[in-house]
Amino acid sequence: MLKVTEIAFCCYAVTDLPRARAFYEGALGLHPTTVAEGQWVEYEFGPYALAIGCAPGFNPSPDGCTAALEVEDFDAAISHLRANQVKFRMEPTQCPGCRMAMVFDPDGNTLCIHKRNAGR
């Protein structure tokens, strides 16, 4: 029987790793923890990791996996993204348990900016 214990990482395909790193590290403020130059970069958050990678046949898509990045201050995060001219796929919205917005990375992949409601 297969027993999943956690998500090891989520990965986005990118076509230009230096351009992608500028976005993930600049606009999103992430810090790389594992780097395989020219192929792969991981950004860890506690036991989780978000990765970006380049490989033949590994193609970006706005409709693939979407990682939700939990932020401390939703309004400040949205202001920061707008100041960095990040393109929004879905404008900020209030949901029953959270606030969220969807943004595109430079390759057109979708990322969710997320803040759980207080008490959740």
PANULO-74606 format. One line per 2 residues: number of its first residue (from 1); their letters; for each residue x, y, z of N, C-alpha, C. Coordinates in steps of 0.001 Angstrom, whole numbers. Layout:
<recs>
NUM = a = X:Y:Z:X:Y:Z:X:Y:Z; ...
</recs>
This chain:
<recs>
1 = ml = 843:-1186:0:0:0:0:881:1241:0; 522:2190:-810:1228:3466:-872:715:4381:219
3 = kv = 1614:4948:1011:1213:5886:2056:2028:7166:1888; 1386:8220:1415:2050:9506:1220:2151:10210:2567
5 = te = 3335:10706:2891:3527:11366:4182:3623:12882:4078; 3990:13398:2909:4057:14844:2706:4347:15137:1246
7 = ia = 4204:16384:851:4601:16803:-487:6074:17178:-413; 6900:16540:-1206:8336:16829:-1207:8606:18173:-1868
9 = fc = 7991:18404:-3034:8134:19683:-3716:7108:19784:-4836; 6855:20992:-5285:6100:21283:-6505:7094:21936:-7441
11 = cy = 6999:21646:-8735:7964:22208:-9681:7257:22837:-10868; 7749:23982:-11279:7290:24669:-12473:8348:24569:-13557
13 = av = 7899:24241:-14758:8792:24241:-15923:9022:25687:-16346; 10277:26020:-16652:10618:27354:-17145:11505:27208:-18378
15 = td = 11513:28231:-19218:12310:28180:-20440:13621:28933:-20325; 13700:29867:-19401:14883:30711:-19229:15146:30805:-17728
17 = lp = 16044:29970:-17234:16270:29889:-15791:16737:31202:-15175; 17683:31946:-15778:18061:33233:-15172:16879:34211:-15073
19 = ra = 16047:34272:-16116:14867:35156:-16081:13890:34683:-15013; 13677:33371:-14924:12776:32824:-13911:13307:33108:-12505
21 = ra = 14606:32926:-12303:15189:33212:-10986:15019:34679:-10615; 15151:35573:-11577:14952:37002:-11296:13534:37238:-10777
23 = fy = 12555:36557:-11352:11168:36693:-10907:10970:36072:-9523; 11333:34797:-9370:11089:34091:-8111:11876:34697:-6950
25 = eg = 13076:35152:-7205:13907:35715:-6144:13695:37213:-5988; 13379:37917:-7086:13159:39357:-7022:11725:39704:-6671
27 = al = 10788:39409:-7579:9387:39774:-7366:8759:39016:-6199; 9119:37722:-6028:8527:36939:-4945:9385:36907:-3681
29 = gl = 10627:37336:-3764:11490:37406:-2586:11907:36054:-2023; 11930:35003:-2852:12325:33680:-2383:13846:33547:-2379
31 = hp = 14350:32668:-1520:15788:32448:-1400:16115:31013:-1821; 17017:30839:-2799:17333:29491:-3259:18045:28677:-2180
33 = tt = 17668:27396:-2090:18306:26507:-1122:19064:25383:-1809; 18654:25007:-3020:19348:24007:-3818:19421:24538:-5243
35 = va = 20628:24536:-5814:20805:25035:-7177:21632:24034:-7973; 21063:23551:-9076:21799:22765:-10069:21869:23679:-11281
37 = eg = 22933:24433:-11373:23063:25521:-12350:22581:25138:-13741; 21695:25951:-14281:21173:25752:-15625:20048:24747:-15738
39 = qw = 19710:24067:-14630:18689:23019:-14704:17586:23125:-13664; 17942:23494:-12440:17006:23302:-11332:17330:24242:-10185
41 = ve = 16310:24817:-9565:16484:25619:-8347:15327:25281:-7414; 15627:25069:-6137:14593:24845:-5127:14602:25973:-4120
43 = ye = 13398:26310:-3672:13178:27311:-2626:12402:26603:-1522; 13034:26404:-355:12405:25641:722:11710:26546:1726
45 = fg = 10581:26020:2239:9801:26663:3305:9530:25578:4326; 10319:25527:5387:10145:24444:6346:10357:23118:5641
47 = py = 9417:22178:5757:9592:20868:5118:9170:20836:3647; 8760:21962:3088:8251:22009:1719:9204:22743:799
49 = al = 9078:22469:-502:9917:23170:-1472:9126:23451:-2738; 9385:24607:-3301:8901:24996:-4615:10127:25004:-5502
51 = ai = 10037:24380:-6670:11189:24294:-7561:10835:24858:-8929; 11873:25280:-9655:11764:25664:-11059:12828:24871:-11801
53 = gc = 12499:24452:-13025:13466:23645:-13748:13314:23738:-15250; 14441:23482:-15939:14498:23439:-17403:14896:22033:-17830
55 = ap = 14112:21443:-18726:14458:20125:-19267:13687:19923:-20564; 14270:19215:-21507:13542:18929:-22750:12216:18230:-22447
57 = gf = 11150:18685:-23076:9837:18092:-22883:9111:18543:-21633; 9744:19340:-20804:9134:19865:-19575:8723:21297:-19895
59 = np = 7431:21498:-20218:6966:22763:-20781:6074:23541:-19827; 6271:24871:-19763:5416:25714:-18935:3957:25650:-19388
61 = sp = 3037:25888:-18451:1615:25931:-18771:865:26691:-17685; -21:27618:-18087:-820:28315:-17082:-1863:27399:-16440
63 = dg = -2116:26248:-17039:-3162:25359:-16547:-2634:24109:-15864; -1340:24079:-15567:-768:22943:-14850:-949:23119:-13353
65 = ct = -86:22494:-12605:-103:22602:-11142:-8:24072:-10719; -716:24431:-9669:-625:25790:-9133:-258:25703:-7659
67 = aa = 908:26221:-7302:1313:26274:-5900:682:27506:-5266; 169:27348:-4055:-375:28477:-3293:666:28890:-2263
69 = le = 1161:30115:-2396:2173:30640:-1483:1483:31426:-380; 1542:30925:842:938:31608:1985:1801:32812:2346
71 = ve = 1189:33989:2496:1925:35216:2808:1516:35741:4177; 2418:36477:4802:2124:37081:6110:1093:38184:5991
73 = df = 1296:39082:5024:441:40257:4859:-36:40296:3412; -1289:39920:3208:-1832:39803:1860:-1793:41135:1118
75 = da = -2258:42209:1751:-2297:43506:1073:-900:43995:697; 57:43813:1597:1437:44213:1302:2006:43379:157
77 = ai = 1687:42076:125:2170:41208:-947:1604:41654:-2292; 321:41961:-2338:-309:42401:-3583:301:43719:-4045
79 = sh = 506:44644:-3128:1142:45925:-3480:2540:45715:-4031; 3301:44819:-3407:4664:44511:-3857:4645:43928:-5270
81 = lr = 3738:43000:-5529:3651:42392:-6859:3272:43432:-7913; 2335:44306:-7591:1950:45358:-8538:3125:46301:-8805
83 = an = 3881:46641:-7763:5046:47521:-7928:6109:46872:-8813; 6124:45539:-8850:7064:44804:-9693:6465:44416:-11036
85 = qv = 5347:45031:-11390:4664:44814:-12673:4355:43344:-12955; 4036:42593:-11914:3662:41194:-12088:2249:41155:-12675
87 = kf = 2056:40310:-13680:761:40187:-14357:-163:39278:-13543; -1370:39757:-13297:-2359:38997:-12538:-3240:38185:-13479
89 = rm = -3419:36917:-13141:-4371:36065:-13865:-5751:36220:-13236; -5783:36330:-11904:-7021:36543:-11161:-6756:37617:-10119
91 = ep = -7527:38657:-10147:-7373:39749:-9187:-7652:39240:-7768; -7154:39948:-6762:-7400:39531:-5381:-8897:39352:-5113
93 = tq = -9196:38275:-4397:-10585:37971:-4088:-10699:37395:-2678; -11842:37614:-2082:-12145:37051:-763:-12925:35760:-973
95 = cp = -12464:34692:-367:-13147:33404:-424:-13629:33075:991; -14434:32036:1177:-14914:31722:2531:-13806:31525:3567
97 = gc = -12701:30880:3195:-11655:30613:4178:-10362:31366:3976; -10325:32240:2957:-9047:32878:2639:-9233:34079:1719
99 = rm = -8117:34746:1459:-8011:35731:389:-6952:35195:-559; -7169:35375:-1860:-6183:34884:-2808:-6198:35695:-4091
101 = am = -5097:35579:-4816:-4954:36148:-6150:-4089:35174:-6935; -4216:35188:-8242:-3390:34342:-9102:-2528:35245:-9972
103 = vf = -1236:34907:-10048:-299:35676:-10868:421:34738:-11826; 980:35327:-12876:1775:34578:-13840:3259:34789:-13568
105 = dp = 4061:33735:-13738:5506:33925:-13766:5882:34303:-15198; 7158:34567:-15497:7536:35001:-16848:7237:33984:-17955
107 = dg = 7064:32698:-17612:6756:31684:-18611:5262:31406:-18735; 4433:32131:-17988:2997:31929:-18065:2450:30898:-17101
109 = nt = 3289:30359:-16205:2802:29464:-15161:2002:30277:-14155; 1012:29657:-13532:178:30332:-12541:644:30011:-11133
111 = lc = 758:31058:-10312:1031:30908:-8877:-106:31578:-8121; -464:31010:-6985:-1495:31586:-6132:-818:32297:-4965
113 = ih = -1227:33535:-4715:-799:34273:-3526:-1962:34138:-2550; -1702:33644:-1344:-2770:33158:-472:-2592:33627:963
115 = kr = -3705:33926:1619:-3693:34240:3056:-4934:33640:3689; -4717:32683:4599:-5847:32092:5316:-6512:33151:6193
117 = na = -7829:33034:6361:-8530:33929:7278:-8065:33645:8686; -8148:34636:9555:-7769:34472:10964:-8566:33333:11578
119 = gr = -7914:32564:12406:-8573:31455:13089:-8589:30166:12301; -7957:30155:11150:-7923:28929:10331:-6561:28300:10398
</recs>
